[in-house]
Amino acid sequence: MSIDSGLAPVVICCNRLSRSYRQGSHKVDVLRDLHCEIRQGELVAIVGSSGSGKSTLLNLMGGLDDPDGGDVSINGRAVKPMNESQRAQWRNKHLGFVYQFHHLLGEFSALENVAIPAMIGGMKKADAQRVAADLLVKVGLGERLGHKPSALSGGERQRVAIARALATSPSCVLMDEPTGNLDPVTAASVFELLLQLNRELCISFVIVTHDMAIAKRMDRILNLANGRLEPLSQGLAAQPLPGIAAEHPHV
């Protein structure tokens, strides 16, 4: 991280979040009075057991779902009072998303897939494609601009997804198991790319992961258990990445 996180602006603030679901006649509390802040340029890992609510929390952070209680602010603006159109515009401007499966549009080229968010945000097509080309070069796909997803490897498709998440110059990228569908070597390569982009662009990354080899490279590790986030430890972002295949516990 290139700036002091203690002095950096807050990008995402989760204040007393609660979220529950119904399973038959039972109410299951997934998040309970949860609070956290993500600051500019931070690398934050969220770990926890399967079903603990990690993806739910990520959806709330991104304004994709509403909490039962509490609120989320993105760059100082509360999400809950926004209508759907305002929320979509605010997400497009300030956040990027990367999932375990790339969700690229198969009928479009890599260049077009990356340009689409910028065009939705109001950028002219030529400018959006110029930004997209620059990002694809940055993620090592400068010679794959015209390739459709079916002509790309799994690692290349995930790199396109990362470039797409950066197309609107977001403050923060939210990632749900972004390397979970990749082989260990490709996963390590993709994660090194994220570290490089964090250093170069000072973008915050919040990564939900089961992989402690990845989590230990982050600035902070937060464990989600019993509906609340607790610091698990400080990350070890300066250390070299160990072999992911040798260390893949499910927390």
C-alpha positions in Angstrom: 0.0 0.0 0.0 1.4 3.4 -1.0 -0.2 5.6 1.6 -0.7 5.6 5.4 -4.1 3.8 5.9 -4.6 5.5 9.2 -4.7 8.9 7.4 -6.3 7.8 4.2 -10.0 8.7 3.4 -12.6 6.1 4.2 -13.9 4.5 1.0 -16.5 2.1 2.5 -18.1 2.4 5.9 -20.4 -0.3 7.3 -22.2 0.9 10.4 -24.0 -1.5 12.7 -25.1 -3.8 9.8 -27.6 -6.6 10.5 -28.9 -9.1 8.0 -31.0 -12.3 8.6 -32.7 -14.9 6.5 -35.6 -17.3 7.0 -35.1 -21.0 6.9 -38.6 -22.4 7.3 -39.9 -21.1 10.6 -36.4 -20.2 11.8 -34.7 -16.9 11.6 -31.0 -17.1 10.9 -28.9 -14.0 11.9 -26.1 -13.8 9.4 -24.7 -10.3 10.3 -25.2 -8.7 13.7 -24.3 -5.1 14.6 -21.3 -5.3 12.2 -19.0 -2.4 11.8 -16.0 -1.9 9.5 -14.2 0.7 7.5 -12.2 0.3 4.3 -9.7 3.1 3.6 -8.2 4.3 0.4 -5.4 2.0 -0.8 -6.0 -0.8 1.7 -5.7 -4.5 1.0 -8.3 -6.3 3.1 -9.1 -10.0 3.3 -12.3 -11.3 4.7 -12.2 -14.9 5.8 -14.6 -17.2 7.6 -16.3 -20.6 7.4 -18.6 -21.4 4.6 -22.1 -19.9 5.2 -20.8 -17.3 7.6 -22.1 -14.5 5.5 -19.0 -13.3 3.6 -20.7 -13.0 0.2 -23.7 -11.4 1.9 -21.4 -8.8 3.5 -19.7 -8.1 0.1 -23.1 -7.5 -1.5 -24.1 -5.1 1.2 -20.7 -3.2 0.8 -21.4 -2.9 -2.9 -25.0 -1.7 -2.5 -26.3 -4.8 -4.3 -28.5 -5.7 -1.3 -30.0 -3.8 1.6 -29.3 -4.6 5.3 -32.1 -5.2 7.7 -30.5 -2.6 10.0 -27.6 -0.2 9.9 -26.2 1.4 6.8 -23.4 1.5 4.3 -21.7 4.6 2.9 -19.5 4.6 -0.2 -17.2 7.6 -0.4 -19.2 9.5 2.2 -22.7 8.9 0.7 -25.2 6.6 2.3 -26.5 3.9 -0.1 -29.8 3.1 1.5 -31.6 6.3 0.6 -30.7 6.1 -3.1 -33.1 4.7 -5.6 -32.0 1.9 -7.9 -30.8 4.3 -10.7 -28.8 6.4 -8.3 -27.3 3.4 -6.7 -26.3 1.9 -10.0 -24.6 5.1 -11.1 -22.8 5.5 -7.7 -21.6 1.9 -7.9 -20.4 2.4 -11.5 -18.4 5.4 -10.6 -16.8 4.3 -7.3 -16.7 0.5 -7.2 -15.5 -2.5 -9.2 -16.5 -6.1 -8.8 -14.7 -9.4 -9.6 -16.2 -12.8 -8.9 -14.9 -16.4 -8.9 -16.4 -16.8 -12.3 -15.5 -14.0 -14.7 -19.1 -13.3 -16.0 -17.7 -11.9 -19.3 -20.1 -11.4 -22.2 -19.3 -14.2 -24.6 -20.3 -12.4 -27.8 -18.0 -9.4 -27.2 -14.2 -9.2 -27.4 -11.9 -8.6 -24.4 -11.7 -4.9 -25.4 -15.5 -4.5 -25.6 -16.1 -6.3 -22.3 -13.7 -3.9 -20.5 -15.1 -0.8 -22.3 -18.7 -1.5 -21.4 -18.7 -0.2 -17.8 -17.0 3.1 -18.9 -19.6 3.5 -21.7 -22.4 2.9 -19.2 -20.9 5.6 -17.1 -21.2 8.1 -19.9 -17.8 7.8 -21.6 -17.7 8.1 -25.4 -17.1 4.8 -27.1 -13.7 5.7 -28.6 -12.5 7.0 -25.2 -13.8 3.9 -23.4 -12.0 1.6 -25.8 -8.8 3.6 -25.4 -9.1 3.2 -21.6 -9.9 -0.5 -22.0 -6.9 -1.1 -24.3 -4.6 0.6 -21.8 -5.9 -1.6 -19.0 -5.6 -4.8 -21.0 -2.0 -3.9 -21.7 -1.5 -3.3 -18.0 -2.8 -6.7 -17.1 -0.7 -8.4 -19.7 -3.2 -8.9 -22.5 -2.2 -6.3 -25.0 -2.1 -8.9 -27.7 -5.6 -10.3 -26.9 -7.8 -7.2 -27.4 -9.9 -8.8 -30.1 -10.2 -12.2 -28.6 -13.6 -13.3 -27.3 -13.7 -15.1 -23.9 -14.0 -18.6 -25.5 -10.5 -18.0 -27.1 -8.9 -17.1 -23.7 -7.6 -19.2 -20.9 -9.1 -19.2 -17.5 -6.4 -16.9 -16.1 -6.7 -14.6 -19.1 -10.5 -14.3 -18.7 -10.0 -13.4 -15.0 -7.5 -10.8 -16.0 -10.1 -9.3 -18.4 -12.5 -9.3 -15.5 -10.0 -7.4 -13.4 -9.4 -4.9 -16.2 -13.2 -4.4 -16.5 -13.5 -3.8 -12.8 -10.9 -1.0 -13.2 -12.5 0.7 -16.2 -14.2 3.5 -14.3 -11.2 4.2 -12.1 -13.0 3.0 -8.9 -12.0 3.8 -5.4 -12.4 0.1 -4.3 -12.7 -3.3 -6.0 -14.7 -5.9 -4.2 -13.7 -9.5 -5.0 -15.4 -12.8 -4.1 -13.0 -15.7 -4.4 -11.3 -14.2 -7.4 -8.7 -17.0 -7.7 -10.9 -19.9 -6.5 -11.6 -21.2 -10.0 -7.9 -21.0 -11.1 -5.0 -23.5 -10.9 -2.4 -22.6 -8.2 0.2 -21.1 -10.7 -2.4 -18.9 -12.4 -3.9 -17.9 -9.1 -0.5 -16.7 -7.9 0.0 -14.8 -11.1 -3.4 -13.1 -10.8 -2.8 -12.1 -7.2 0.6 -10.7 -8.0 -1.2 -8.5 -10.6 -3.6 -7.3 -7.9 -0.7 -6.3 -5.6 0.9 -4.4 -8.5 -2.3 -2.6 -9.4 -2.7 -1.6 -5.7 0.8 -0.2 -5.6 0.4 1.7 -8.9 -3.2 3.0 -8.7 -3.8 3.1 -4.9 -7.1 1.3 -5.3 -8.5 -0.5 -2.3 -9.1 -4.2 -2.7 -11.5 -6.2 -0.5 -11.1 -9.9 -1.1 -13.3 -12.6 0.3 -11.2 -15.8 0.3 -10.8 -19.2 1.8 -7.1 -19.2 0.9 -4.9 -18.1 3.8 -1.8 -17.9 1.5 -3.6 -15.0 -0.2 -5.1 -13.5 3.0 -1.6 -13.3 4.6 -0.5 -11.0 1.8 -3.1 -8.4 2.6 -2.7 -5.4 5.0 -5.5 -6.7 7.2 -7.3 -10.0 7.7 -10.8 -9.8 9.1 -12.6 -13.0 10.3 -16.4 -13.1 10.0 -17.9 -15.3 12.7 -21.1 -15.1 14.6 -22.2 -12.2 12.5 -19.3 -9.9 13.3 -15.9 -9.1 11.9 -12.9 -9.4 14.1 -9.2 -8.8 13.2 -7.6 -12.1 12.7 -4.1 -10.7 12.3 -2.2 -8.1 10.4 -1.4 -9.2 6.8 2.1 -9.8 5.6 1.8 -7.9 2.3 5.5 -7.4 1.9 6.4 -11.1 2.0 6.7 -13.3 -1.1 3.7 -15.4 -2.0 4.1 -19.0 -0.9 2.9 -21.9 -3.1 -0.9 -21.7 -3.1 -1.2 -25.4 -3.7 0.6 -26.2 -0.5 -1.5 -24.0 1.7 -5.2 -24.0 1.0 -7.0 -24.4 4.3 -10.8 -23.7 4.6 -11.1 -21.3 7.5 
